[in-house]
Amino acid sequence: MNKTIRWGILGCGRIARKFASDLRLVKNAVPAAVASRDKLNADNFGRESGADQVYYNYEDLANSKDVDIIYVATPHGLHFEHVMLCLQHDKAVLCEKAFAINAKQANIMIETARKKNLFLMEALWSKFLPSYQKMIQMIEEGKLGKINNVLINFGFIPQAPVAPRIFDPALGGGALLDIGVYNVFFALSALGKPHSIEASMTSAVTGVDEQCAILFRYDNGAIAQLFSSFSSHLPTEANISGDKGRLLLGHRFYAPESTLEYYPGRYDTKQIVEVEKVKGWGYHYEIAHAGECLRKGLTESPVITHADTLLLMETLDDIRKKAGLRYPAD
Ligand SMILES: NC(=O)c1ccc[n+]([C@@H]2O[C@H](COP(=O)([O-])OP(=O)(O)OC[C@H]3O[C@@H](n4cnc5c(N)ncnc54)[C@H](OP(=O)(O)O)[C@@H]3O)[C@@H](O)[C@H]2O)c1
């Protein structure tokens, strides 16, 4: 049961570096191999992460006999291509969010993994964080009563040099798939699938959404209002409000540093909710969980199921349709 999981990392960018750093916090998990298209970057990343193998193209990593699972950390416009590459070489995969460009791609990825009996999971790390877990616990305990309103903002102005993936349509650029995906995920977690969706966006010069405003409506009267922006700095907070109380997840609501405040009454009845302090960047939970799934021979995570991933992707598709946002891959 303590088999060491040998990780491969595909794409050596910013998030891959944080992931590799958190990999050190996980027992029975090692960075076995990394792959970058750039030799210097691959060599540097290999040295920093302590990986035994360094590859200069992704196919060699997918082909490697030395890895049990590959973490795909390329821009979301390339997730389909890179996840399929790994699956076709019989590798289990943990794929960064947004999982794909659209539900059509996500369905093919999931179907391929199922047919080949391979583990595939979306790296929606927030779902493992203590603040998220506490939020779900408080909702389930009825601390908020009937949830009537979800209000989430996530916005910042990308600082130069801006990574090409942020605004490039071919790479899946735009605020919705990059950061709004967290807003949608939290709203789905608190209220489930909406009955109807309205959405509107402001286009960047490249045609992707510079900002995106979304309204989810529910049969029971609940409304979620979600806003993501690459054109203004926003509080990046989540408010989940019901007829018995409100929960405020503070700045970077989707990340370990978020604070939790519970308001059982009016705005001035604040109670601080204690949550476990997170080590590292907070990615070690998903790494450990994926490893456990592999040891148990699972092909799907019981925490982030394929149905969860498809619901999220289908909802994002619906939002984009309403907002008029299309990608070359659609
Ligand atoms: N979970 C989280 O907290 C979190 C945070 C940030 C980002 N993400 C997700 O992680 C993914 C990567 O984001 P990032 O911020 O790490 O991006 P990044 O710094 O730009 O790195 C992406 C890497 O992808 C590889 N790549 C392959 N083809 C590429 C192309 N045509 N253009 C650009 N890069 C290409 C490159 O690696 P090589 O040159 O080494 O091959 C590049 O370094 C995105 O899907 C993003 O949504 C998740």
The ligand as an SDF file (V2000), in Angstrom:
LIG
                    3D

 48 52  0  0  0  0  0  0  0  0999 V2000
   -3.9000   25.1990   -9.9240 N   0  0  0  0  0  0  0  0  0  0  0  0
   -3.4480   26.4450   -9.9010 C   0  0  0  0  0  0  0  0  0  0  0  0
   -3.3590   27.0770   -8.8600 O   0  0  0  0  0  0  0  0  0  0  0  0
   -2.9990   27.0720  -11.1720 C   0  0  0  0  0  0  0  0  0  0  0  0
   -2.2850   28.2760  -11.1300 C   0  0  0  0  0  0  0  0  0  0  0  0
   -1.8040   28.8060  -12.3180 C   0  0  0  0  0  0  0  0  0  0  0  0
   -2.0690   28.1520  -13.5080 C   0  0  0  0  0  0  0  0  0  0  0  0
   -2.8030   27.0020  -13.5220 N   0  0  0  0  0  0  0  0  0  0  0  0
   -3.0790   26.3030  -14.7870 C   0  0  0  0  0  0  0  0  0  0  0  0
   -1.8780   25.6490  -15.2020 O   0  0  0  0  0  0  0  0  0  0  0  0
   -1.7160   25.7420  -16.6020 C   0  0  0  0  0  0  0  0  0  0  0  0
   -0.3640   26.3980  -16.8880 C   0  0  0  0  0  0  0  0  0  0  0  0
   -0.3250   27.6730  -16.3190 O   0  0  0  0  0  0  0  0  0  0  0  0
    1.0700   28.4250  -15.9780 P   0  0  0  0  0  0  0  0  0  0  0  0
    0.7170   29.6560  -15.2530 O   0  0  0  0  0  0  0  0  0  0  0  0
    2.0250   27.4770  -15.3630 O   0  0  0  0  0  0  0  0  0  0  0  0
    1.5490   28.7980  -17.4550 O   0  0  0  0  0  0  0  0  0  0  0  0
    3.0000   29.0890  -17.9500 P   0  0  0  0  0  0  0  0  0  0  0  0
    3.8570   29.6110  -16.8620 O   0  0  0  0  0  0  0  0  0  0  0  0
    2.8660   29.8700  -19.2000 O   0  0  0  0  0  0  0  0  0  0  0  0
    3.5650   27.6290  -18.2960 O   0  0  0  0  0  0  0  0  0  0  0  0
    2.9530   26.8230  -19.2470 C   0  0  0  0  0  0  0  0  0  0  0  0
    3.9940   25.8690  -19.8260 C   0  0  0  0  0  0  0  0  0  0  0  0
    3.3740   25.1290  -20.8620 O   0  0  0  0  0  0  0  0  0  0  0  0
    4.3330   24.7610  -21.8290 C   0  0  0  0  0  0  0  0  0  0  0  0
    3.8490   25.0360  -23.1790 N   0  0  0  0  0  0  0  0  0  0  0  0
    3.7100   24.1320  -24.1600 C   0  0  0  0  0  0  0  0  0  0  0  0
    3.2920   24.6890  -25.2860 N   0  0  0  0  0  0  0  0  0  0  0  0
    3.1410   25.9930  -25.0370 C   0  0  0  0  0  0  0  0  0  0  0  0
    2.7630   27.1040  -25.8400 C   0  0  0  0  0  0  0  0  0  0  0  0
    2.4050   26.9690  -27.1250 N   0  0  0  0  0  0  0  0  0  0  0  0
    2.7400   28.3100  -25.2740 N   0  0  0  0  0  0  0  0  0  0  0  0
    3.0710   28.4780  -23.9720 C   0  0  0  0  0  0  0  0  0  0  0  0
    3.4590   27.4580  -23.1660 N   0  0  0  0  0  0  0  0  0  0  0  0
    3.5010   26.2210  -23.6980 C   0  0  0  0  0  0  0  0  0  0  0  0
    5.5920   25.5470  -21.5200 C   0  0  0  0  0  0  0  0  0  0  0  0
    6.4830   24.6390  -20.9290 O   0  0  0  0  0  0  0  0  0  0  0  0
    7.8650   24.2040  -21.6120 P   0  0  0  0  0  0  0  0  0  0  0  0
    8.3470   25.3980  -22.3910 O   0  0  0  0  0  0  0  0  0  0  0  0
    8.6550   23.8610  -20.4340 O   0  0  0  0  0  0  0  0  0  0  0  0
    7.5950   23.0380  -22.5060 O   0  0  0  0  0  0  0  0  0  0  0  0
    5.1650   26.5730  -20.4930 C   0  0  0  0  0  0  0  0  0  0  0  0
    6.1870   26.8820  -19.6000 O   0  0  0  0  0  0  0  0  0  0  0  0
   -2.9400   26.5150  -17.1220 C   0  0  0  0  0  0  0  0  0  0  0  0
   -3.9010   25.6230  -17.6020 O   0  0  0  0  0  0  0  0  0  0  0  0
   -3.4520   27.2580  -15.9020 C   0  0  0  0  0  0  0  0  0  0  0  0
   -4.8480   27.4720  -15.9080 O   0  0  0  0  0  0  0  0  0  0  0  0
   -3.2470   26.4600  -12.3790 C   0  0  0  0  0  0  0  0  0  0  0  0
  1  2  1  0
  2  3  2  0
  2  4  1  0
  4  5  1  0
  4 48  2  0
  5  6  2  0
  6  7  1  0
  7  8  2  0
  8  9  1  0
  8 48  1  0
  9 10  1  0
  9 46  1  0
 10 11  1  0
 11 12  1  0
 11 44  1  0
 12 13  1  0
 13 14  1  0
 14 15  2  0
 14 16  1  0
 14 17  1  0
 17 18  1  0
 18 19  2  0
 18 20  1  0
 18 21  1  0
 21 22  1  0
 22 23  1  0
 23 24  1  0
 23 42  1  0
 24 25  1  0
 25 26  1  0
 25 36  1  0
 26 27  1  0
 26 35  1  0
 27 28  2  0
 28 29  1  0
 29 30  1  0
 29 35  2  0
 30 31  1  0
 30 32  2  0
 32 33  1  0
 33 34  2  0
 34 35  1  0
 36 37  1  0
 36 42  1  0
 37 38  1  0
 38 39  2  0
 38 40  1  0
 38 41  1  0
 42 43  1  0
 44 45  1  0
 44 46  1  0
 46 47  1  0
M  CHG  2   8   1  16  -1
M  END
$$$$
